[in-house]
Amino acid sequence: MDSITFREPPVAGDEIELLLGILDRTRSVLAWKCGGLDAAGLRATLGPSAVTLGGLLKHMARVEDDVFAVRLFGRDPAPPWDAVEWAWEWGSAADDTPEELFGLWQEAVERSRACVAEALTRGDMGQPVHLTNSPDEHANLRRLVVDMIDEYARHNGQADLIRESVDGLVGEDPP
């Protein structure tokens, strides 16, 4: 991935603009932290952890599909997720090229954006989604978006540390 489009959320948007803007910003940070590296850089680990930047990209591709297709609409998992066990993506990322990893992740992000846009034609962030804890309690779209922001935030912290150990890149925003 040669160029990263850094997306900054609006300063004074409405709920949808702010939540989706912050989600896109956290996606941009992961892309920046993983961008410009060769396969060895994406396979690098730090300390006792087996987490890699390539594994983070592949994991987030899976989470994007799980949250915005399966949990939002109740759709079946798409390939390759329909044929593998949970957590397969972490180890299998070492077999993928940087182009494959970024492509998988970018395609998942685009599908997620399309799913959210489809959902927003039906209602606002408070609309119930497929995910439920009981027949009487459904999560809503707002919860799914906030959970996804949280997932990226956690993993972006890991990406910060791994990337710094690979080539010294530090910072919160691309130059």
Phi, psi and omega in degrees: 000116185271320183235137180251127173269110181274124183253121178258132178294156178296150180290323184221053179275176174280182185303313182295313181299319181290311181297314180290328176294317178293320177300313179296325177296317180293327174296318180298322179296316178299316179300318180295315182295333180263347187285152174077009181257152173274183183301321180296320178296322179285345178263354183295144176242170181228124178059217183281355184283144175266001181291135177236163176295321176297319177297322177297316178299314183291320177298315181292330173298317180294316181295319176305310181295320181295315184289311191265354172249306185287305185285325180287311187248349182079020179285156175290150176301142179273163174298146001274358188294336181288346186240010183228161179278159177299138179084358176303325187298329184298309181282325184289342180299333180296339180271356185258149176281161175304320180296319178295317181295313179294322178297314179300314181293314181297320178296320178295319178298316179296320176297320179297315178300320179293320178297315180295317178299318177299315180298321182289346172284345183258347183170191182261194182293342180276356182295139178292149179243178183297322183302129181217149172264340179198168179300339183261354186226105176255142171293168175240172182300321178305314181298318180296318180294316179295320177299322180291320175300316179298318180298314177295318182301315179298311184286333175294328175296318176296316181299322177305309184292317181296313182298318178300322180289336181283308186216011176085000179297125179226166174124168183263328184231148174299153179298000000 
